[in-house]
Amino acid sequence: MARQEARWVHQVGDGLIYLGAGWIVALIVYFHAGGDWVIVYDGADVGSGRVMMHLVEFAQRTRWVTLGPGFRFERGIYLDMVDSDCHASVLWEPDL
């Protein structure tokens, strides 16, 4: 399947990043405090999405996750974060 040029999207707190199919290539998350977490869903929201990854950090720090050629999603990218102090940037490539 053909892929478009990669795009960065920055999100603060919960939110829909993209609705459609493509590939997640990288994820950068700033965790505000110990025990913070972010869940990445393949879908438009928590209720209809499928969990793709769940990241938990035990200290205040930034975590960079690189996914090689990419992690396939079919229905969209939705981020669910523990609170609005967490920030995430997603590098993704939509299908053509």
Secondary structure, DSSP 8 states (H G I E B T S, - for coil): --B---EEEEEESSEEEESS-EEEEEEEEEE-STT-EEEEEESSSTTT-EEEEEEE-SSSEEEEEEEEEEEEESS-EEEEESSTT-EEEEEEEEB-
